[in-house]
């Protein structure tokens, strides 16, 4: 069952009100999103740290990959294209990076600041196949836009 995204959004906005530090915001979002649904086995951010390079940021769950190039995996595809990646079966995704052998499906959303610049991707993995749907993508996108959309750099 999907979490109540309006309730999750309200809780996250209350917790992050007035905060402008990207890492603090990411840590709070990762924690709240991860705890909101048992489908979410790994929830975290990969931050843009260089030319076409992502580095692990705040997360919940087991270990993650430390760095990911924009040219590799589901996270790289989201960063490269700027589009949400909704992957029902990671084994069928060309170039999938298996940070955890138990992951079966994945949802990755680009994270942009108020200037429209890509600052990170939010990666959610599930041990269940086909765990995510458009409601998840839309609800999480609204949360990310609400929290990071006002940030300038």
C-alpha positions in Angstrom: 0.0 0.0 0.0 1.3 3.4 -0.9 2.0 5.9 1.9 -0.3 8.9 2.1 1.8 11.3 0.1 -0.1 14.5 1.2 0.5 13.4 4.9 4.2 12.6 4.2 4.6 15.9 2.4 3.1 17.8 5.3 5.3 16.0 7.8 8.5 16.6 5.8 7.7 20.3 5.2 7.1 20.7 8.9 10.4 19.1 9.8 12.4 21.0 7.2 10.8 24.4 7.6 13.5 27.1 7.4 16.3 24.7 6.6 18.6 25.5 3.7 21.4 23.0 4.0 21.0 20.4 1.2 22.5 17.6 3.2 20.3 18.2 6.2 17.3 18.3 4.0 18.3 15.1 2.2 18.9 13.3 5.5 15.5 14.2 6.8 13.7 13.2 3.6 15.6 9.9 3.3 14.6 9.0 6.9 10.9 10.0 6.6 10.4 8.4 3.1 12.2 5.2 4.1 10.0 4.8 7.2 6.8 5.6 5.3 6.5 2.3 3.4 7.7 -1.3 3.9 8.4 -1.6 0.2 11.2 0.9 0.5 14.3 -1.3 1.3 16.9 1.4 0.5 16.2 5.1 0.3 18.8 7.7 -0.3 20.3 10.4 -2.3 23.2 10.5 -4.7 24.6 14.0 -4.9 26.0 15.7 -8.0 29.7 16.3 -7.0 31.4 16.8 -10.4 31.1 16.6 -14.1 28.6 13.7 -14.7 29.5 12.2 -11.3 27.2 11.2 -8.4 28.4 10.4 -4.9 26.4 8.8 -2.1 24.6 11.2 0.2 22.3 10.6 3.1 20.5 7.3 3.0 18.6 4.6 5.0 19.2 0.9 4.5 22.2 -1.2 3.8 25.4 0.1 2.1 25.1 1.8 -1.3 27.5 2.4 -4.1 29.9 5.2 -3.3 30.0 6.8 -6.7 28.0 6.5 -9.9 28.8 8.0 -13.3 25.9 9.6 -15.2 26.6 6.9 -17.9 25.8 4.0 -15.6 22.8 2.4 -14.0 19.3 3.7 -13.1 20.6 6.6 -11.1 22.9 7.6 -13.9 20.0 7.5 -16.3 17.9 9.8 -14.1 20.8 12.2 -13.8 21.7 12.1 -17.5 18.1 12.5 -18.9 16.5 14.5 -16.1 13.6 12.1 -16.2 12.1 9.8 -13.5 13.2 6.2 -13.8 10.5 3.8 -12.8 12.0 0.3 -13.2 9.8 -2.7 -12.4 12.6 -5.3 -13.0 16.2 -4.1 -12.5 17.5 -7.2 -14.2 16.0 -6.0 -17.5 17.5 -2.5 -17.2 20.6 -2.3 -19.4 23.6 -1.4 -17.4 21.9 -1.8 -14.0 24.4 -1.5 -11.1 23.8 -4.1 -8.5 24.8 -2.3 -5.2 22.6 -4.9 -3.5 21.8 -8.4 -4.9 18.4 -8.3 -3.3 17.1 -5.3 -5.2 14.3 -6.2 -7.7 12.8 -2.9 -8.6 13.8 0.8 -8.4 12.5 4.3 -8.6 14.9 7.2 -9.1 13.9 10.8 -9.3 16.0 13.8 -10.3 16.3 16.5 -7.6 16.6 20.2 -8.8 17.1 23.3 -6.8 15.1 26.6 -7.3 17.4 27.5 -10.2 16.5 24.3 -12.1 20.0 22.9 -11.6 20.3 19.1 -10.9 21.7 18.7 -7.4 21.0 15.0 -6.8 18.8 12.0 -7.5 16.6 10.3 -4.9 17.0 6.5 -5.3 14.5 4.0 -3.8 15.1 0.3 -4.1 12.7 -2.5 -3.3 13.3 -6.2 -2.8 9.9 -6.8 -4.4 9.5 -6.8 -8.2 7.3 -4.1 -9.7 7.0 -2.4 -6.3 6.6 1.2 -7.6 3.9 3.0 -9.6 3.1 6.4 -11.0 1.5 7.5 -7.7 4.8 6.9 -6.0 6.7 8.9 -8.7 4.2 11.8 -8.6 3.9 12.0 -4.8 7.7 11.9 -4.3 8.3 14.5 -7.1 5.9 16.9 -5.3 7.8 16.5 -2.1 11.1 17.0 -3.7 9.9 20.1 -5.6 8.4 21.6 -2.4 11.5 21.1 -0.3 14.3 21.8 -2.9 12.4 24.2 -5.3 13.1 27.2 -3.1 16.9 26.6 -2.7 19.2 28.9 -4.6 23.0 28.5 -4.8 
